[in-house]
């Protein structure tokens, strides 16, 4: 039987971040999402960058080209806000190929 400390070990954190990355990538296909590491190689938060560039009008409407957040939940909430704003401004990822999708 494992104790609480073993269940919250590094492998568990890595596996959880792997699952979070998979869900974020599937949920927000217009964004390239990655995990950041600090100078010691430890987890340092999340980074999301749009696949397609923004126009000046889209930036003026509040769209941002990239987002950095410490945790996956906060990143997900910000991506949802951005995707709603993108929908209102008719932002499109255009002809940019997305990972895992075929035409």
ZALUM-461474 format. One record per residue: chain; x, y, z of N, C-alpha, C, O in turn; residue number from 1. Coordinates in steps of 0.001 Angstrom, whole numbers. Atoms other than C-alpha are relative to their C-alpha. Layout:
SITE chain     n.x     n.y     n.z    ca.x    ca.y    ca.z     c.x     c.y     c.z     o.x     o.y     o.z   n
SITE     A       X       Y       Z       X       Y       Z       X       Y       Z       X       Y       Z NUM
...
This chain:
SITE chain     n.x     n.y     n.z    ca.x    ca.y    ca.z     c.x     c.y     c.z     o.x     o.y     o.z   n
SITE     A     845   -1178       0       0       0       0     887    1236       0    1918    1269     672   1
SITE     A    -799   -1228      67    1290    3457    -808    -578    1058     909   -1789    1137    1116   2
SITE     A     432   -1088    -866    1172    6417    1507    -279    1255    -809      -6    1299   -2008   3
SITE     A     342   -1239     690       8    9929     659    1199     644    -700    1050    1182   -1798   4
SITE     A   -1174    -631     604    3562   11159     -32     360    -673   -1326     777      -1   -2269   5
SITE     A    -336     712    1232    4101    8455   -2665    -999     296   -1113    -617     363   -2281   6
SITE     A    1020    -291    1006     831    9216   -4445     156    1401    -586    -337    1660   -1683   7
SITE     A    -164   -1354     513    1819   12871   -4844    1435     249    -450    1881    1395    -507   8
SITE     A   -1388    -104     424    5366   12149   -6038     152     619   -1370    -838     951   -2023   9
SITE     A    -281    -651    1289    7047   13576   -9136    -655    -678   -1197   -1133      13   -2097  10
SITE     A     621     677    1135    5734   10892  -11506   -1477     348    -110   -2001     513   -1211  11
SITE     A    1413    -349       3    2184   11699  -10492    -202    1416    -538   -1126    1657   -1314  12
SITE     A     105   -1377     494    2726   15417  -11122     267      54   -1502    -431     755   -2234  13
SITE     A    -312      30    1429    4306   14708  -14506   -1162    -605    -781   -1551     -71   -1820  14
SITE     A    1136     638     678    1454   12363  -15480   -1203     938     -48   -1901    1001   -1060  15
SITE     A    1120    -950     -33   -1113   14974  -14414     235    1113   -1019    -693    1501   -1728  16
SITE     A    -297   -1061     974     631   17662  -16488    -107    -520   -1430    -526     212   -2327  17
SITE     A     169     611    1329     732   15269  -19463   -1473     -41    -382   -1836     288   -1511  18
SITE     A    1438      39     260   -3028   14784  -19164    -547    1404    -236   -1360    1616   -1136  19
SITE     A     457   -1371     174   -3587   18515  -18764     396     529   -1375    -406    1183   -2041  20
SITE     A    -456    -446    1318   -1509   19215  -21883    -855    -614   -1097   -1234      77   -2044  21
SITE     A     826     670    1010   -3497   16656  -23879   -1392     630     -70   -1910     863   -1162  22
SITE     A    1344    -599     -24   -6833   18159  -22784      36    1425    -554    -822    1798   -1354  23
SITE     A    -103   -1369     500   -5718   21746  -23423     208      25   -1511    -413     823   -2213  24
SITE     A    -282      53    1432   -4366   20855  -26860   -1238    -395    -793   -1496     159   -1862  25
SITE     A    1217     438     687   -7579   19077  -27828   -1106    1057      92   -1850    1261    -868  26
SITE     A    1065    -978    -223   -9857   21770  -26385     230    1307    -751    -720    1959   -1183  27
SITE     A    -339   -1285     625   -8030   24738  -27911     921    -216   -1203    2119      52   -1116  28
SITE     A    -833     350    1158   -6819   23692  -31387     623    1196    -717    1534    1008   -1523  29
SITE     A    -587   -1181     645   -6064   27279  -32485    1284     457     695    1930    1410     261  30
SITE     A   -1150    -402    -812   -3272   27446  -29894    1056   -1104      47     723   -2286     120  31
SITE     A   -1121     916    -259     154   25810  -29628     275     123    1495     657    1196    1964  32
SITE     A    -106     -40   -1460     350   24909  -25931    1201    -828     442    1417   -1944     -32  33
SITE     A   -1171     721    -501    3489   23926  -24079     211     308    1475    -321    1275    2020  34
SITE     A    -375    -205   -1396    4861   23592  -20593    1343     723      30    2224     438    -781  35
SITE     A   -1270    -713    -159    7627   25946  -19486     787    -647    1131     217   -1235    2050  36
SITE     A    -864     443   -1092   10586   24977  -17349     892    1159     418    1216    2035    -384  37
SITE     A    -893   -1048    -483   12760   27174  -15186    1451    -400    -274    1706   -1432    -894  38
SITE     A   -1415     261     288   16559   27318  -15292     517   -1283     642    1542   -1815     215  39
SITE     A    -386    1265    -634   16773   24270  -13006    -691   -1201    -646    -525   -2333    -191  40
SITE     A     701    1082     680   14607   22231  -15392   -1307    -404     657   -1921   -1392     253  41
SITE     A    1264     300    -686   11605   22264  -13054   -1151     692    -712    -967    1677   -1427  42
SITE     A    1203    -568     601    8069   22983  -14152    -114    1474     355      73    1867    1506  43
SITE     A      78   -1432    -224    7563   26706  -14594   -1258     646    -541   -1302    1868    -685  44
SITE     A    1252    -568     472    4028   27137  -15910    -344    -440   -1413     263   -1356   -1967  45
SITE     A     548     357    1302    2144   27016  -19190     119    1171    -963      70    2332    -556  46
SITE     A    -126   -1015    1035    2546   28886  -22466    -906    -398   -1161    -901   -1553   -1587  47
SITE     A     856     241    1168      14   29193  -25302     254    1100   -1019     274    2282    -677  48
SITE     A    -231    -936    1091     691   30834  -28667    -949    -333   -1132   -1125   -1503   -1470  49
SITE     A     909     231    1125   -1781   31282  -31514     767    -541   -1200    1918    -167   -1430  50
SITE     A    -609     496    1237   -1044   29366  -34713      -1    1068   -1086     959    1176   -1849  51
SITE     A     134   -1014    1057   -2238   32232  -36932     243    1386     591    -139    1651    1731  52
SITE     A    -262   -1357    -497   -1104   35854  -36609   -1287     815     129   -2304     510    -495  53
SITE     A    1132    -898    -220   -3448   38591  -35448     143    1258    -844    1251    1722   -1116  54
SITE     A       5   -1295     683   -4450   41685  -37383      17    1106    1063    -193     846    2248  55
SITE     A      43   -1133    -928   -4230   45129  -35824   -1389     160     600   -1525     467    1784  56
SITE     A    1376    -105    -504   -8030   45187  -35535    -275   -1049    1077    -927    -751    2078  57
SITE     A     212    1058    -992   -8029   41865  -33661     738     319    1298     210      90    2386  58
SITE     A    -736    -407   -1209   -5356   43111  -31265    -745    1131     715    -847    1135    1941  59
SITE     A     751   -1106    -582   -7367   46300  -30736   -1265    -491     701   -1734     132    1654  60
SITE     A    1205     578    -607  -10390   44104  -29905     327    -827    1239    -579   -1370    1872  61
SITE     A    -376     700   -1226   -8409   42475  -27085     617   -1369    -185     954   -2029     798  62
SITE     A    -644    1296     220   -6991   39365  -28731    1501     134     230    2097    1159    -102  63
SITE     A   -1441      -4    -257   -3450   38481  -27682     646   -1169    -741      13   -2210    -918  64
SITE     A    -653    1067     747    -903   36402  -29605     479   -1152     875     621   -2275     391  65
SITE     A    -467    1062    -890     293   34449  -26561    -402     296    1435    -670    1437    1813  66
SITE     A     413     -92   -1408    -553   33761  -22929     904    -905     812    1169   -2040     415  67
SITE     A    -766     818    -943    1591   32526  -20047    -732      19    1335   -1105    1083    1828  68
SITE     A     659     110   -1300      -4   31264  -16832     688   -1101     808    1289   -2018     247  69
SITE     A    -678     953    -871    1264   29315  -13842    -680   -1372       2       7   -2392      40  70
SITE     A     681    1298     -86   -1422   26600  -13795    -934    -198   -1187   -1348     760   -1839  71
SITE     A     810     367    1166   -3488   24778  -16413   -1420     547     105   -2000     928    -911  72
SITE     A    1365    -513    -166   -6837   25887  -14960     -80    1481    -381    -982    1889   -1113  73
SITE     A     -17   -1427     321   -5973   29583  -15172     243     212   -1488    -381    1079   -2099  74
SITE     A    -238     -99    1437   -4589   29108  -18686   -1272    -346    -765   -1635     355   -1709  75
SITE     A    1231     412     666   -7765   27287  -19725   -1071    1091      68   -1761    1347    -919  76
SITE     A     997   -1067    -142   -9970   30076  -18371     343    1171    -924    -549    1735   -1558  77
SITE     A    -402   -1108     865   -7959   32722  -20243    -163    -366   -1473    -571     472   -2277  78
SITE     A     193     437    1387   -7998   30668  -23462   -1478      30    -381   -1817     390   -1508  79
SITE     A    1440     -43     271  -11792   30370  -23191    -450    1440    -255   -1237    1686   -1169  80
SITE     A     327   -1413     201  -12080   34171  -22852     504     457   -1362    -211    1137   -2097  81
SITE     A    -575    -384    1280   -9768   34639  -25831    -757    -626   -1167    -984      36   -2180  82
SITE     A     738     654    1087  -11654   32108  -27958   -1372     638    -210   -1839     738   -1345  83
SITE     A    1280    -700     134  -14946   33873  -27232     200    1335    -721    -573    1686   -1612  84
SITE     A    -304   -1271     674  -13415   37209  -28243     381    -250   -1457      11     530   -2334  85
SITE     A    -392     340    1374  -11911   35547  -31339   -1230    -303    -846   -1299      86   -2012  86
SITE     A    1241     297     714  -15341   34261  -32318    -718    1289    -394   -1214    1412   -1513  87
SITE     A     664   -1282     281  -16774   37784  -32075     717     797   -1089      76    1539   -1833  88
SITE     A    -761    -760     999  -13972   39194  -34263     242    -797   -1273     936    -336   -2179  89
SITE     A    -141     871    1172  -14161   36331  -36772    1444    -401    -271    1851    -573   -1420  90
SITE     A   -1369     491     112  -10584   35293  -36083     -24   -1403    -577    -874   -2213    -206  91
SITE     A     -63    1321     617   -9634   32277  -38169    1442    -479      -7    2377     308    -149  92
SITE     A   -1349     546      91   -6685   29958  -38111     392    -226   -1458    1498    -685   -1745  93
SITE     A    -295      44    1425   -6911   30011  -41914     423   -1362    -484    -154   -2381    -103  94
SITE     A    -482    1241     606   -5000   27396  -43840    1110    -643     810    1758   -1574     331  95
SITE     A   -1057     552    -834   -2600   26675  -40981    -375   -1424     420   -1468   -1628     948  96
SITE     A     315    1360    -434   -2422   22904  -40345      61    -111    1521     907     507    2168  97
SITE     A      16     232   -1428   -3261   21788  -36853     473   -1410     294     171   -2333    -462  98
SITE     A    -475    1341    -340   -1574   18855  -35129   -1157    -968     194   -2136    -650     869  99
SITE     A    1001    1043    -197   -3617   15678  -35326   -1252     148    -823   -2138    -702    -733 100
SITE     A    1202    -188     820   -6187   17064  -37772     362    -188   -1460    1434     219   -1909 101
SITE     A    -200     156    1444   -6539   16094  -41413   -1104     714    -724   -2186     932    -179 102
SITE     A     997    -711     803   -8372   17875  -44143    -657    -965    -954   -1532    -570   -1726 103
